[in-house]
Amino acid sequence: MPNDLIRPTGQRCLQPTSALTMDLHQGDCVQLIDSNELFQVIGIDDCHDRCWVRRWPLQASGGSHVFEISLGQIDQTDASDHHAPAPGTTNRP
């Protein structure tokens, strides 16, 4: 019986990665084109040019809602390797 979770090499996402030239990582803080607020990247699906973000810093009451956006909605002029340190830690170069 084949395992549906294990895909042969030919079935992987072979689309080229996003046309964006930025280097985006989970945990990065970015701005969106239509917003002045800061958002933290929670997950990235570069095969489908999507990512999941939440407002940063986290909202004290109720947390920060996670939502999906297109990678094209990220403001590339301000996405220059902003990494959000975990609480109680510092960013290392």
C-alpha positions as CSV (number, residue, x, y, z in Angstrom):
1,M,0.0,0.0,0.0
2,P,1.6,3.4,-1.0
3,N,2.1,6.0,1.6
4,D,0.3,9.2,0.5
5,L,2.6,11.3,2.8
6,I,5.8,10.2,1.0
7,R,5.8,11.7,-2.5
8,P,8.1,10.6,-5.3
9,T,10.6,13.2,-6.4
10,G,8.5,14.1,-9.5
11,Q,5.6,15.3,-7.4
12,R,7.4,17.9,-5.3
13,C,6.8,21.5,-5.8
14,L,9.2,22.4,-8.7
15,Q,8.0,25.9,-9.3
16,P,10.7,28.5,-9.1
17,T,10.9,30.3,-5.8
18,S,9.4,33.7,-5.4
19,A,10.5,36.4,-7.8
20,L,11.2,38.5,-4.7
21,T,14.9,39.2,-4.2
22,M,14.7,39.4,-0.4
23,D,15.9,36.7,1.9
24,L,12.8,35.9,4.0
25,H,13.0,33.6,7.0
26,Q,10.6,32.5,9.7
27,G,10.8,35.0,12.6
28,D,11.7,37.9,10.4
29,C,9.8,41.2,11.0
30,V,8.5,42.9,7.9
31,Q,6.2,45.7,6.8
32,L,3.4,45.2,4.3
33,I,3.0,47.5,1.3
34,D,-0.3,48.9,2.6
35,S,0.6,49.2,6.3
36,N,3.0,51.0,8.5
37,E,2.8,48.4,11.2
38,L,5.4,45.7,11.8
39,F,4.6,42.0,11.2
40,Q,6.4,38.8,12.2
41,V,6.7,36.0,9.6
42,I,5.3,32.8,11.1
43,G,5.6,30.4,8.1
44,I,6.6,30.6,4.4
45,D,5.3,28.6,1.4
46,D,7.5,29.8,-1.4
47,C,6.2,27.2,-3.8
48,H,2.9,29.1,-3.8
49,D,4.3,32.6,-3.0
50,R,2.4,32.7,0.4
51,C,3.4,33.4,4.0
52,W,1.7,33.7,7.3
53,V,2.3,36.7,9.5
54,R,1.1,38.3,12.8
55,R,1.4,41.8,14.2
56,W,4.6,42.5,16.1
57,P,5.0,43.0,18.9
58,L,2.4,40.5,20.2
59,Q,-0.8,42.1,21.4
60,A,-1.2,41.9,25.2
61,S,-4.8,41.1,25.2
62,G,-5.7,38.1,23.1
63,G,-2.4,37.7,21.2
64,S,-1.9,38.5,17.6
65,H,-4.1,37.0,14.9
66,V,-2.1,35.0,12.3
67,F,-3.2,35.5,8.7
68,E,-2.0,34.5,5.2
69,I,-0.7,37.0,2.6
70,S,1.0,36.9,-0.8
71,L,4.8,37.4,-0.7
72,G,4.1,40.2,-3.1
73,Q,2.4,42.1,-0.3
74,I,5.7,42.5,1.7
75,D,7.3,45.9,1.4
76,Q,10.8,45.0,0.0
77,T,12.2,48.4,0.8
78,D,12.0,47.7,4.5
79,A,12.4,43.9,4.6
80,S,16.2,44.0,5.1
81,D,16.8,41.1,7.3
82,H,14.8,42.1,10.4
83,H,14.9,39.2,12.8
84,A,12.8,39.3,15.9
85,P,14.6,37.9,18.9
86,A,12.8,35.5,21.2
87,P,11.7,37.1,24.4
88,G,14.6,37.3,26.8
89,T,17.3,36.9,24.1
90,T,19.2,39.3,21.8
91,N,19.7,39.3,18.1
92,R,23.1,38.0,17.0
93,P,24.7,39.3,13.7
